[in-house]
Amino acid sequence: AVVSTQSTGGFVIRLNKVTPNITFRKKEKGGINLTCVVPQSELDLNSVKQILSEYRISNADIILKEDSSCDDLIDVIEGNRVYIPCIYVLNKIDQISIEEL
């Protein structure tokens, strides 16, 4: 679940997710260097270049240390994501009627 409201000040909250293990570093020149520590199921050099071109980034070093998705890379590039564990609470009293009380 993604919660995005104006009261968060432009941050997007990711519930029950961990921070992606991706290293992203912009640089002045040298193009895009992609290093994959583990095999990737979704991201390859072409998809990474497409994502970076959306953000007008043409020079960067990227290290993928886990099998990452496009959303994970975008979260790291934007850098304004907050990862919070949550607890779901179900109030069972709401499931019974007033007559049963």
Disulfide bonds with the S-S distance in Angstrom:
none
